[in-house]
């Protein structure tokens, strides 16, 4: 079990980043991979509105919400579970 704890600390499975919003479509999130699980995409400016149901991970460093909310001018908190955490 100690090995798993060490791996958890070295490679945290829950990760997050803040990004600037934009027109509905592709947005860049550094460190994101298609094998990861998107947990939340929160519009920080709108009292924490979670837009995760509109987004998918479509490529490395890319989430997409084509046809969804235009997030231009918003700050988004993106939270994901990294599937290659070694757990």
Residue, then its C-alpha position, 0 to 999 in steps of 0.5 A: x500500500x505504501x507504493x500506491x500512496x507514493x504513486x498518488x503523490x507523484x502522479x496525482x490522479x485528480x488534476x485541474x487547470x484554469x483556462x480562458x473560455x471561448x467560442x463553442x468548440x475546441x479549447x486548449x487544456x495543457x496536460x489533458x489526454x484523451x484517455x482521461x476522464x473529464x470530471x468538471x468544467x466550471x464557469x467560475x464567473x457564473x456562481x460555479x455553473x458546471x458545464x461538464x455535460x457539454x464538453x468531451x476530451x477530443x484530443x491531447x490538450x483539447x476539450x470540445x463543446x461544439x453546439x454548447x455554451x459560448x464561454x468567451x470572456x469566462x474563466x473555466x476551471x477544468x477538473x479531470x481524472x488522469x487514467x494513467x496515474x499508475x494506480 
